[in-house]
Structures are given as structure tokens and as C-alpha cells.
Amino acid sequence: MPARHFFRTLFAAALLPLPLLAQSAPQSLAPTQPIVLHAAHLLDVERGALVSPGEILVESGRIDAVGSSVPHPANARIIDLGADTLMPGLIDAHVHLFLHPGLDENLQTVEESVPQRTIMATLNARADLMAGFTAERDMGTEGAGSADTAVRNAINAGLIPGPRMRITGNAISITGGHEDAIGYNPALDIPSNATYADSTDQLIHVMREEIKQGADMIKIYQTGHDTLINGKLIAPYQFTEAQLAAAVAEAHRMGTKVGVHCTTEPAAFYAAQAGVATIDHALYLSPETEALMRQKQIYAVPTLTIFEYFAGHADNPAIAARERALFDFHAAQFTKQVAAGVPMVVGSDVGPFPHGTQAREFVLMVKYGMPADDVLRADLINGARLLDWQGEIGQLKPGYYADVIAVDGNPLADISAVTRVRFVMKNGTIFKNEATTQGAQQ
């Protein structure tokens, strides 16, 4: 991003309403006044059904009661959200806060400083929160090292608004592999957007460094450049099954888990054998891999939206045709994976396309064969389990964090309702309210 555009963006951010930032209380310090949320409907995620009407009593950042009616303490603030549907805050299990549209990823490390990219990441975190995403997994800073640690910690401290974050630091790849700067003047040392590991020992060393620098989880690039030839997707695998198994064992020793960027076979089979937590993108999975993923409850994270975006925003017709063919292949394979019962989590790969627009992923997953109630369970129940917040987020239940949104419509009947978020509460703090019935708030 040229400097003039960067500072124009920062100036626009400075004009954002101050109350939105002032309301960003630390996650550990939630508002003390009880709040009762009332709306026409409330989503029961497990049952895939609506409760009508719906009410939630929020106290000290947690949900105290849920149902058609809840106690109304004498000092409670009552917020009537009208005809909207109350539901848990959305989860995006594959985001890139340090990426933005319009710039070659390989050159971000050249054209943009890490401080500049970190400032942009804070704006992206805010955009995602305002779109209803109250929890996310950031899958690599793309050359910004451990800067995501600072962003996550600032969110947790209440210094900036943003989702609950699980972060992976810089992703791990091989020399000359995915996200390495290939195709430029070989006399120039253009740094990779990933951290190199070319052996099992190096892989484990880098993982330990990532955790030391603040990463919650680990991301590994398991496939390189994708090529679609005569309907077959080809991409070289980057790590052997034995190397991935060692990485998974080391992650478990440190109390965490591994997600892999992986588009096709045999890389996906190696990853499933090793027991990774997620296979992200998963454009093609063999029946053997699908069976292993069902058996081990390894999640596919389809990221359909990024492929659709690339197909619609290509630089020329030839690239557009290639990207469209790749998207069509991916969509057809996703339909097959749903029919095969592959466990799913919702993740969009937002970053190369604008932050705050990634609810499109829900729409595409329904369009290509997954029922809306299953998509919502994949996002909210499976997503909470993946992010190690099971029992704390993803459902509207007593004791859970008060991460609540209100959407315009019924997401079970029309999944696009999740693209129309009109109210956002995280940890009991209200960050957005465009849905309040006139005169009904006290």
C-alpha cells in the first residue's frame, strides 16, 4: 500500500466514533450492570432450532440465563432488539489479520514495515468484530513474525477492539516452498513470508521458537504451488508423514495443536495419518483421507470464499479462467466431502479479500451442499472445540462468555442472515447496536 493510501486509511480510522473504542473493556473486566437482551428469536445451535421470543440475562461478562423469558433484575439494562435473531458470536478459524487486498503477498515484507502492518492488523481485527466475529484463529502473519502476539495481547487488555484470538505466529515452510519469494531477481535476498524448516529437528526448533514468542497454535505449509491439469489437482507435498507426526507430538507435548495448509494428495493423507487438528483449504481429499478424518475427528476448513474472490478479481481473463476452474473444482470436492461426512469448521482465509466480509463463507457452504444448521454447528460448536474454548463460547448457555450477536433474519431458513449483523456483544461489552427498537432500551 503506498504511503499516501496507508495514512489516508489511518486518518479514516481516527474518525471512528470514540465510544466504540471506549467500550472496549478488558476481557477480564466486564461491565457489572446486568443486561437483558430481548429479541423475536434466539438460536439454539445444538438443536438447530429457534426459541421465540428469546431473552438472555448477562452479568459480569457471562450468560446467566437463557430462554423465552429470563429474570429481569431491578437494576438491569433492558435492550430490545426487535425482530432480530440472537445467536452466539461467529467464529472464523482461518484469518490473516496482517494481509489486505491489492498487494502481492510475497512483496508485503518488502513494501510494508512490520509496524505499518501491525497497525493495519488492529483495524482488520476491529472490522471482523463489527461483522460479528467474536473469536478467530489467525493462521500466520505472512512475514510479520510474532507481531500477532502484540495484537492479541492488546485485545485481551482492552486496548483495542477485536475478537478473541488464537494465533500461530509466522507459518512454517520449506526453503523454496509455499510463501517463499520465488520468481524474483535471484541476486536479491527477498525474505520468505514463512519461517524455514528443512528437517525434523529444524521443524521442532521453529515450533518451540513460535510458542516462546507467544503463538497459541502452530501452522505448517504442507503443499506447495497448485496446478490443475485435466481436472486433476497437483501440488508437491512439503513434509513427510514422519516429520508431521513429530510436529504433532511436539505440539501435544506443549499443550497445543497443528493446522496445515494442504490442498491435495498425498499431502493430506500424510497430515491425517500424523493426526493434525485441521486440514485447511482441503481442495481434494482421497476417500482414504476422508475416512481417517472421520475416525480421528480432523476438521477440514474449506475457505471457499478466498477462491471465489480470486476468480472474481483476477488481473486478466486467462488468470480469471484458471481461478474459476480451481474454484469450481474446490466447490465440487466440498460437496463430495460433505456427503462423505468429513468433519468441518468454518474458516474464510480473509485478508487477501476485505476483512469484515467473510460471512460469505457460510453462504457458499450452504450453496454447495451443507445444510444451514450443520454449517452453524460446524462454525460454533466445532470451532469452539478447535480453538480450545469448548464450554465457553459458541452457544448461548448459562456460564458461557456473553459473546452474542443479533442478525436480521432467520439463519436456519436463510443463512445470509449472518451477513447482516446488527448487534455485537463480546464478553458482556456492547460494540455495535443498530437493531435496538426505538424507546425500548433503558
RAQUI-V110874 format. One record per backbone hydrogen bond with DSSP energy under -0.5 kcal/mol. CO is the residue of the C=O (numbers start at 1). NH is the residue of the N-H. E is the energy in kcal/mol with one decimal. If there is no record, write none. Layout:
<<CO | NH | E> <CO | NH | E>>
This chain:
<<2 | 5 | -0.5> <2 | 6 | -2.3> <3 | 7 | -2.8> <4 | 8 | -1.5> <5 | 9 | -2.1> <6 | 10 | -2.2> <7 | 11 | -2.4> <8 | 12 | -2.2> <9 | 13 | -2.2> <10 | 14 | -1.9> <11 | 15 | -0.9> <12 | 15 | -0.8> <13 | 16 | -1.6> <17 | 20 | -0.9> <17 | 21 | -0.7> <18 | 21 | -0.8> <18 | 22 | -2.6> <19 | 23 | -1.9> <21 | 24 | -1.5> <23 | 25 | -2.3> <26 | 29 | -1.5> <31 | 60 | -0.6> <34 | 77 | -2.7> <35 | 37 | -0.5> <35 | 58 | -3.4> <36 | 79 | -3.0> <37 | 56 | -2.0> <38 | 81 | -4.0> <39 | 54 | -2.6> <41 | 86 | -2.7> <42 | 44 | -0.5> <42 | 51 | -3.1> <43 | 45 | -0.9> <44 | 48 | -1.5> <44 | 49 | -1.6> <49 | 44 | -3.1> <51 | 42 | -1.6> <54 | 39 | -2.3> <55 | 67 | -2.0> <56 | 37 | -2.7> <56 | 58 | -0.6> <57 | 64 | -3.5> <57 | 65 | -1.3> <58 | 35 | -2.5> <59 | 62 | -1.8> <61 | 402 | -2.7> <62 | 59 | -2.4> <62 | 64 | -0.5> <63 | 399 | -3.3> <65 | 57 | -2.6> <67 | 55 | -2.9> <71 | 73 | -0.6> <73 | 76 | -2.0> <76 | 78 | -0.6> <77 | 36 | -2.8> <77 | 79 | -0.5> <78 | 80 | -0.5> <78 | 442 | -1.8> <79 | 38 | -2.7> <79 | 81 | -0.7> <80 | 437 | -2.9> <81 | 84 | -1.6> <82 | 40 | -1.9> <84 | 40 | -0.5> <84 | 41 | -1.7> <85 | 407 | -2.2> <86 | 43 | -2.9> <87 | 405 | -2.9> <90 | 134 | -1.4> <90 | 135 | -1.2> <91 | 93 | -0.6> <92 | 137 | -2.0> <94 | 348 | -0.5> <94 | 349 | -3.0> <94 | 350 | -0.8> <95 | 139 | -2.8> <96 | 99 | -1.5> <100 | 103 | -0.6> <104 | 107 | -1.4> <104 | 108 | -0.6> <105 | 108 | -1.2> <105 | 109 | -0.5> <107 | 110 | -0.9> <107 | 111 | -3.1> <108 | 112 | -2.4> <113 | 117 | -2.4> <114 | 118 | -2.4> <115 | 119 | -2.1> <116 | 120 | -2.0> <117 | 121 | -2.1> <118 | 122 | -1.7> <119 | 123 | -1.5> <120 | 124 | -2.3> <121 | 125 | -2.4> <122 | 126 | -1.7> <123 | 127 | -2.2> <124 | 128 | -2.2> <125 | 129 | -2.1> <126 | 130 | -2.5> <127 | 131 | -1.0> <128 | 133 | -2.2> <129 | 132 | -2.0> <132 | 90 | -2.5> <132 | 134 | -1.0> <134 | 164 | -2.9> <135 | 92 | -1.9> <136 | 138 | -0.5> <136 | 166 | -2.0> <137 | 95 | -2.1> <137 | 139 | -0.6> <138 | 140 | -0.8> <138 | 168 | -0.9> <144 | 147 | -1.8> <146 | 149 | -1.6> <146 | 150 | -0.7> <147 | 151 | -1.5> <148 | 152 | -2.9> <149 | 153 | -2.6> <150 | 154 | -2.2> <151 | 155 | -2.2> <152 | 156 | -2.6> <153 | 157 | -1.9> <154 | 159 | -2.3> <154 | 160 | -1.0> <155 | 158 | -1.5> <156 | 27 | -1.2> <156 | 28 | -0.5> <164 | 136 | -2.7> <166 | 138 | -2.7> <167 | 216 | -2.4> <167 | 217 | -2.3> <169 | 141 | -1.2> <171 | 195 | -2.9> <172 | 221 | -3.1> <173 | 197 | -1.7> <174 | 177 | -2.3> <177 | 180 | -2.1> <179 | 193 | -2.6> <180 | 182 | -1.4> <185 | 188 | -2.0> <188 | 190 | -1.3> <189 | 191 | -0.6> <193 | 143 | -1.0> <195 | 173 | -2.3> <199 | 203 | -2.6> <200 | 204 | -2.4> <201 | 205 | -2.3> <202 | 206 | -2.8> <203 | 207 | -2.2> <204 | 208 | -2.2> <205 | 209 | -2.1> <206 | 210 | -2.6> <207 | 211 | -2.4> <208 | 212 | -2.4> <209 | 213 | -2.0> <210 | 215 | -2.5> <211 | 214 | -1.4> <218 | 259 | -2.6> <219 | 172 | -1.9> <220 | 222 | -0.7> <220 | 261 | -2.2> <222 | 238 | -2.1> <227 | 229 | -0.7> <227 | 234 | -3.2> <229 | 232 | -1.8> <232 | 229 | -2.8> <232 | 234 | -0.5> <234 | 227 | -2.4> <236 | 224 | -1.9> <240 | 244 | -2.4> <241 | 245 | -2.7> <242 | 246 | -2.0> <243 | 247 | -2.0> <244 | 248 | -2.8> <245 | 249 | -2.4> <246 | 250 | -2.3> <247 | 251 | -2.6> <248 | 252 | -2.6> <249 | 253 | -2.1> <250 | 254 | -1.7> <251 | 256 | -3.1> <252 | 255 | -1.3> <257 | 218 | -2.1> <258 | 277 | -3.0> <258 | 278 | -1.0> <259 | 220 | -2.1> <260 | 262 | -0.7> <260 | 280 | -3.0> <261 | 222 | -2.8> <261 | 223 | -0.9> <262 | 282 | -2.0> <263 | 284 | -2.4> <264 | 268 | -1.8> <266 | 270 | -2.2> <267 | 271 | -2.2> <268 | 272 | -2.6> <269 | 273 | -2.7> <270 | 274 | -2.0> <271 | 275 | -1.0> <271 | 276 | -1.8> <272 | 275 | -0.5> <277 | 299 | -2.1> <278 | 260 | -2.1> <278 | 280 | -0.6> <279 | 301 | -2.0> <280 | 262 | -2.4> <280 | 282 | -1.1> <286 | 290 | -2.7> <287 | 291 | -2.2> <288 | 292 | -1.9> <289 | 293 | -2.6> <290 | 294 | -2.1> <291 | 295 | -2.4> <292 | 296 | -2.8> <293 | 297 | -1.0> <293 | 298 | -1.8> <299 | 279 | -2.7> <300 | 302 | -0.5> <300 | 345 | -2.1> <301 | 281 | -3.3> <303 | 307 | -0.8> <304 | 308 | -2.0> <305 | 309 | -2.6> <306 | 310 | -2.3> <307 | 311 | -1.8> <308 | 312 | -1.6> <309 | 313 | -1.0> <310 | 313 | -0.5> <316 | 320 | -2.4> <317 | 321 | -2.4> <318 | 322 | -2.0> <319 | 323 | -2.8> <320 | 324 | -2.4> <321 | 325 | -2.2> <322 | 326 | -1.9> <323 | 327 | -2.4> <324 | 328 | -2.8> <325 | 329 | -2.2> <326 | 330 | -2.5> <327 | 331 | -3.0> <328 | 332 | -2.2> <329 | 333 | -2.3> <330 | 334 | -2.6> <331 | 335 | -2.1> <332 | 336 | -1.7> <333 | 337 | -2.5> <334 | 338 | -2.5> <335 | 339 | -2.0> <336 | 340 | -1.6> <337 | 342 | -2.3> <338 | 341 | -1.4> <343 | 300 | -2.7> <345 | 347 | -0.5> <346 | 93 | -2.5> <347 | 303 | -1.1> <348 | 306 | -0.7> <349 | 352 | -0.7> <350 | 96 | -1.8> <353 | 351 | -1.7> <354 | 357 | -1.3> <357 | 360 | -1.3> <358 | 361 | -2.0> <359 | 362 | -1.1> <359 | 363 | -1.0> <360 | 364 | -2.2> <361 | 365 | -2.2> <362 | 366 | -1.9> <363 | 367 | -2.5> <364 | 368 | -2.1> <365 | 370 | -2.3> <366 | 369 | -1.7> <369 | 371 | -0.6> <371 | 375 | -2.3> <372 | 376 | -2.4> <373 | 377 | -2.0> <374 | 378 | -2.7> <375 | 379 | -2.3> <376 | 380 | -2.9> <377 | 381 | -1.7> <377 | 382 | -2.2> <378 | 383 | -0.7> <380 | 384 | -0.9> <381 | 385 | -1.9> <382 | 386 | -2.7> <383 | 387 | -2.3> <384 | 389 | -3.0> <384 | 390 | -0.5> <385 | 388 | -1.3> <389 | 392 | -2.2> <389 | 393 | -1.7> <392 | 401 | -2.8> <395 | 397 | -1.0> <397 | 400 | -2.0> <400 | 63 | -2.9> <401 | 403 | -2.2> <402 | 404 | -0.8> <402 | 428 | -2.2> <403 | 89 | -2.0> <404 | 425 | -2.8> <405 | 87 | -2.6> <406 | 422 | -2.9> <406 | 423 | -1.2> <407 | 85 | -2.3> <407 | 409 | -1.2> <409 | 411 | -0.7> <410 | 413 | -0.8> <410 | 414 | -2.8> <414 | 417 | -2.2> <415 | 418 | -2.0> <416 | 419 | -1.9> <417 | 408 | -0.5> <417 | 420 | -2.0> <420 | 408 | -2.2> <420 | 422 | -0.5> <422 | 434 | -4.1> <422 | 435 | -0.6> <423 | 406 | -1.7> <424 | 431 | -2.8> <424 | 432 | -1.5> <425 | 404 | -1.5> <426 | 429 | -2.0> <429 | 426 | -2.6> <429 | 431 | -0.5> <432 | 424 | -2.4> <437 | 440 | -2.4>>
